[in-house]
Amino acid sequence: MNYIIYDLEATCWEGSRWEEMEIIEIGAVMLAGEHFQPMSEFEQFVRPVDLPELTPFCMELTSIKQKQIDVAPDFSEVFGLFMDWIGDEPFKLCAWGDFDAKMVNKECERHGKSMSDNFKGFMNLKELFARAYDTKDNIGLREAMRKLSMPFEGRLHRGIDDARNIATVAQTILMLDD
């Protein structure tokens, strides 16, 4: 089974709630089965449909520019590309926290999409890390990486950079999955 380590960025503003957000970037790293070695990456911007204008807060947080979103395909098309990239092997989606799982489920419902038959569930790597290292369950990715003496690379709140860093941590903790 492959592990799809993914991170989403979404529309946001001061005080925004996840239920109001739309995905604007999917970044993912595929780790192969038993040895958890990176096989490939996926990165795609997503054009939101309900609130297509990014707020200054969102652009500052994510470094994603309005022009990048304006030319991006919508979620329906990107989700199809994402599922094609995942392929036919059984897979488990893994993210740092449950925000990403909630967002994917919400967007799939909104756009009438569903996971393929080879989907084997979701793994919250933040919870797995907290249990394995006896830390608080709301530990941030950077703090977790510091505990493991791993450098954070790239920019925080960019989907592909976060996915790469989460994948680095995942290589250490996925063996704990039962």
C-alpha positions as CSV (number, residue, x, y, z in Angstrom):
1,M,0.0,0.0,0.0
2,N,1.2,3.5,-0.8
3,Y,0.9,6.5,1.6
4,I,-0.2,9.8,0.1
5,I,1.1,12.5,2.4
6,Y,-0.8,15.6,1.4
7,D,-1.4,19.2,2.5
8,L,-4.0,21.6,1.4
9,E,-4.1,25.4,1.4
10,A,-7.5,27.0,1.4
11,T,-9.1,30.4,1.1
12,C,-8.9,32.2,4.4
13,W,-9.3,35.5,6.2
14,E,-9.0,36.7,9.8
15,G,-11.5,34.6,11.9
16,S,-12.4,32.3,9.0
17,R,-13.8,28.8,9.8
18,W,-12.9,25.7,7.8
19,E,-16.6,25.2,6.7
20,E,-16.4,28.5,4.8
21,M,-13.1,27.8,3.0
22,E,-12.3,26.3,-0.4
23,I,-9.2,24.5,-1.4
24,I,-6.6,26.6,-3.4
25,E,-3.7,24.2,-3.5
26,I,-3.0,20.5,-3.2
27,G,0.5,19.4,-2.5
28,A,1.3,15.7,-2.0
29,V,4.2,13.2,-1.7
30,M,3.7,9.5,-2.4
31,L,5.6,7.2,-0.1
32,A,6.0,3.6,-1.2
33,G,4.7,0.8,0.9
34,E,7.0,-0.9,3.5
35,H,10.0,1.3,3.2
36,F,8.2,4.7,3.0
37,Q,10.5,6.1,0.3
38,P,9.3,9.0,-1.8
39,M,8.1,7.9,-5.2
40,S,6.6,11.1,-6.7
41,E,5.0,14.4,-6.0
42,F,1.8,16.2,-6.9
43,E,1.3,20.0,-6.8
44,Q,-1.6,21.9,-8.3
45,F,-3.3,25.2,-7.6
46,V,-7.1,25.1,-7.5
47,R,-9.5,27.9,-8.5
48,P,-12.2,28.4,-5.8
49,V,-15.7,28.9,-7.2
50,D,-17.7,30.4,-4.4
51,L,-15.2,33.0,-3.2
52,P,-12.7,33.3,-6.1
53,E,-10.9,36.5,-4.7
54,L,-8.1,35.7,-2.3
55,T,-7.9,38.0,0.7
56,P,-4.6,39.9,1.5
57,F,-4.5,37.8,4.7
58,C,-4.6,34.6,2.6
59,M,-2.0,35.7,0.1
60,E,0.4,36.8,2.9
61,L,-0.1,33.5,4.8
62,T,0.3,31.2,1.8
63,S,2.4,33.3,-0.6
64,I,-0.1,32.2,-3.3
65,K,-1.0,35.0,-5.7
66,Q,-4.4,35.8,-7.2
67,K,-3.1,35.3,-10.7
68,Q,-2.0,31.7,-9.9
69,I,-5.5,30.9,-8.7
70,D,-7.2,32.7,-11.6
71,V,-5.7,30.4,-14.2
72,A,-6.0,27.2,-12.2
73,P,-8.6,24.5,-12.9
74,D,-11.4,24.1,-10.4
75,F,-11.6,21.3,-7.8
76,S,-13.4,18.8,-10.0
77,E,-10.6,18.8,-12.6
78,V,-7.8,18.9,-10.0
79,F,-9.3,16.1,-8.0
80,G,-9.4,14.0,-11.2
81,L,-5.7,14.8,-11.8
82,F,-4.9,13.9,-8.2
83,M,-6.7,10.6,-8.3
84,D,-4.9,9.8,-11.7
85,W,-1.6,10.6,-10.0
86,I,-2.4,8.3,-7.1
87,G,-3.0,5.5,-9.5
88,D,-4.5,2.0,-9.0
89,E,-2.4,0.8,-6.1
90,P,-4.2,0.7,-2.7
91,F,-3.4,3.9,-0.7
92,K,-4.0,5.6,2.6
93,L,-4.3,9.4,2.8
94,C,-2.1,11.0,5.5
95,A,-2.0,14.6,6.7
96,W,-0.9,16.6,9.7
97,G,-4.2,17.0,11.6
98,D,-7.7,16.5,10.4
99,F,-8.3,19.8,8.6
100,D,-7.2,18.4,5.3
101,A,-9.5,15.4,5.5
102,K,-12.4,17.6,6.4
103,M,-11.6,19.9,3.5
104,V,-11.3,17.1,0.9
105,N,-14.6,15.5,2.1
106,K,-16.4,18.9,2.0
107,E,-15.1,19.7,-1.5
108,C,-15.8,16.2,-2.8
109,E,-19.4,16.5,-1.6
110,R,-19.7,20.0,-3.1
111,H,-18.4,18.8,-6.5
112,G,-20.0,15.3,-6.5
113,K,-16.6,13.5,-6.4
114,S,-15.6,10.3,-4.5
115,M,-12.5,8.4,-3.6
116,S,-11.5,5.5,-5.8
117,D,-12.1,1.9,-4.6
118,N,-8.5,1.5,-3.6
119,F,-8.8,4.1,-0.9
120,K,-7.9,2.6,2.5
121,G,-8.7,5.4,5.0
122,F,-7.2,8.4,6.5
123,M,-4.3,8.7,9.0
124,N,-3.8,11.8,11.2
125,L,0.0,11.9,11.5
126,K,-0.2,14.6,14.1
127,E,-2.1,12.2,16.4
128,L,0.3,9.4,15.6
129,F,3.3,11.6,16.4
130,A,1.7,12.8,19.7
131,R,1.2,9.2,20.8
132,A,4.6,8.0,19.7
133,Y,6.5,10.9,21.3
134,D,4.2,11.6,24.3
135,T,3.6,15.2,23.2
136,K,0.5,17.4,23.2
137,D,-1.9,16.5,20.4
138,N,-1.9,19.9,18.8
139,I,1.9,20.0,18.2
140,G,2.8,22.0,15.1
141,L,4.8,20.5,12.2
142,R,7.8,22.7,12.8
143,E,7.9,21.8,16.5
144,A,7.6,18.1,15.7
145,M,10.5,18.4,13.3
146,R,12.6,20.2,15.9
147,K,11.9,17.3,18.3
148,L,13.3,15.0,15.6
149,S,16.2,17.3,14.8
150,M,14.9,17.7,11.3
151,P,15.2,21.0,9.4
152,F,12.0,22.5,8.0
153,E,12.6,23.2,4.3
154,G,10.6,25.6,2.1
155,R,7.8,27.9,3.2
156,L,5.2,27.1,5.9
157,H,1.6,27.2,4.5
158,R,2.6,26.2,1.0
159,G,1.0,22.9,0.2
160,I,3.9,21.2,-1.6
161,D,6.5,22.4,0.9
162,D,4.4,21.3,3.9
163,A,3.7,17.9,2.2
164,R,7.4,17.4,1.7
165,N,8.2,18.2,5.4
166,I,5.3,16.1,6.6
167,A,6.6,13.2,4.5
168,T,10.0,13.5,6.1
169,V,8.4,13.1,9.5
170,A,6.1,10.4,8.2
171,Q,9.1,8.3,7.2
172,T,10.0,8.2,10.8
173,I,6.6,7.5,12.3
174,L,4.6,5.5,9.8
175,M,6.1,2.2,11.0
176,L,4.0,2.8,14.1
177,D,0.7,2.4,12.2
178,D,-1.2,-0.7,13.0
